[in-house]
Amino acid sequence: MLSKQGYWFLFLLFVFSSATPCILAQDRTNFLEGSAGYGKMIRNYPDFPTIENPAVITSVKFSRHFDGYKPWHRFYNFPKVGVNLTGGSLGNNSVLGHFAGLMSEFSFEKKLGNSFFWAPRLAMGVSWFSKPYNEFQNPANVVIGSAFTFLVSAEAAVGYELTSKTDLLLRFTLLHASNSHYKLPNVGMNLPAISIGARYYLSKTQEARLDTTEAIFNKKPQIHARVALGINELGSSTTPVNGPKYAVYLGSVYVAKLYSPINKVSAGIEAWYNTGVYDFIVSQDFYETKRHTQSMAVALVFGHEFLIGHFGLVTTLGLYIYNPFYKDRLKQNEIDGFKDKLKSYIPARLGFQYYLKNTMSEQNKNLFIGLYIKSNFGQADFLESSIGYMF
C-alpha cells in the first residue's frame, strides 16, 4: 500500500479527447499565463461553515504546446500541457483558511475567427489547506479533514490575441478538493470561479513536427486482471473523526477492446473485502454468521480509458450485484433517501494507470500500475493503488 505521503504527492494525469482531429500547420511552443478572479464556495452540507465573502483566486501556469512529434499528439488535437499553480482564500478565513494547489493541466484550443479562441481545460493534482479540521482548534471545518488533498479543475477559457506574443483570457473554472475518505471529515471543496488574465509566449512560432507513424491498433478483445489495495476511514462524510485507517483488498477481471489507438472500453467483474466493515460487524455484533462474507462487495463494472503513451486515464461505472452491509445499514438506520439508495447500487472509479510499455506500440502483454479514487454514486469511498497485467 502506498504511504500517506505517496498518496498525496502522486499526481493524476488528466486528458481530454476532441471529437475531430485537425492539423495545425504551426504554433508557438512555450508560454506563461497568469490570472486573478473571484469565486463562491458551494454549501452542499447542512453543517457547512458560513460563507460571508467571495473567494479570491490567483493562478500561474507554464505550458508547452505538443505539436505532433509523438504519435498520440495528433489524436488529441495537439494539446497544450502545463503545470498550474493556483490558490487563494475560501470566503471564511477563520474556519476554512487558504489553499494552494499544484496540478498538471491539458488544454485544447480551437480558433473562433482570426483573433478569438476558446479552450476546454482539465487538470488534477494536489492541494494544501492552511486550516483543516482539528477536533480542538478548528472543529467547524467539516469541509476539509486533512492538510493535503486531491485537487481537480474543469475550465472553459475564452481568449483574444492582443499581439503576436500576448493573449487576453477570460476563464470560467470549477475547483474540487477531496481526500477521498482517507481522513474525516471530508465534505469536500466545490468552488466555481471567474477570472481574467494574460498569456505571454516565451518562444517563437515553430513549424509543427508531425509524426507520420501509421495508426495501427489491435482490434481483438483483451483480458485484463488486477489486484488492488485501498485505504479509508469508515464512516459518513463527517463522522466519526480520528478513526483508524482500514485496508480494502480488491481483485478484478475484465475484457477490454480498443476502438481507436487512444480509446479503450471494458467490461468485467470485481470484488473487494473491507476490513473496516468487518471490524464494525464484529464490534457491533451486526451479523451473527458469515461475517467475512458480509464484509465483501461484488460489482459488474464498465469502463473507458484514454491512452496517452505510457499513461491511461480510467473511468468506470458499475452495478453492485452483492453489497449486503451497506443496504442493511440503510435499513437499520431507517434511511430511505433516493440518493442514499443509489449509493448502494452504483460504484464508480476515476484514476490513472502507468504502463511499462508504450501503449501506442505495445497493445497487449503489458504490465501496469494504477492509482484511483473509488466512490459510491459520487461519494468518496477509498483510495486505491493496484498492479495488473493485460494479456
Stockholm file with secondary structure:
# STOCKHOLM 1.0

chainA/1-391         MLSKQGYWFLFLLFVFSSATPCILAQDRTNFLEGSAGYGKMIRNYPDFPTIENPAVITSVKFSRHFDGYKPWHRFYNFPKVGVNLTGGSLGNNSVLGHFAGLMSEFSFEKKLGNSFFWAPRLAMGVSWFSKPYNEFQNPANVVIGSAFTFLVSAEAAVGYELTSKTDLLLRFTLLHASNSHYKLPNVGMNLPAISIGARYYLSKTQEARLDTTEAIFNKKPQIHARVALGINELGSSTTPVNGPKYAVYLGSVYVAKLYSPINKVSAGIEAWYNTGVYDFIVSQDFYETKRHTQSMAVALVFGHEFLIGHFGLVTTLGLYIYNPFYKDRLKQNEIDGFKDKLKSYIPARLGFQYYLKNTMSEQNKNLFIGLYIKSNFGQADFLESSIGYMF
#=GR chainA/1-391 SS CCCHHHHHHCCCCCCCCCSSCCCCSEECCEEEEEEEEEECCCCCSTTCCCCCSCEEEEEEEEEEECCSSSHHHHHTTSCEEEEEEEEEECSCTTTTCEEEEEEEEEECCEECSSSEEEEEEEEEEEEEESSCCBTTTBTTCCSCCSSEEEEEEEEEEEEEECSSSEEEEEEEEEEEEECTTSSSCCCCEEEEEEEEEEEEECSCCEECCCCCCCCCCCCSCEEEEEEEEEEEECSSSSCSCSCCEEEEEEEEEEEEEEEETTEEEEEEEEEEEEHHHHHHHHHHTCCSSCHHHHTEEEEEEEEEEEEETTEEEEEEEEEEEECHHHHHHHHHTTCCCHHHHHHTTCEEEEEEEEESSCTTTCCSSEEEEEEEEEEETTEEEEEEEEEEEEC
#=GC SS_cons         CCCHHHHHHCCCCCCCCCSSCCCCSEECCEEEEEEEEEECCCCCSTTCCCCCSCEEEEEEEEEEECCSSSHHHHHTTSCEEEEEEEEEECSCTTTTCEEEEEEEEEECCEECSSSEEEEEEEEEEEEEESSCCBTTTBTTCCSCCSSEEEEEEEEEEEEEECSSSEEEEEEEEEEEEECTTSSSCCCCEEEEEEEEEEEEECSCCEECCCCCCCCCCCCSCEEEEEEEEEEEECSSSSCSCSCCEEEEEEEEEEEEEEEETTEEEEEEEEEEEEHHHHHHHHHHTCCSSCHHHHTEEEEEEEEEEEEETTEEEEEEEEEEEECHHHHHHHHHTTCCCHHHHHHTTCEEEEEEEEESSCTTTCCSSEEEEEEEEEEETTEEEEEEEEEEEEC
//
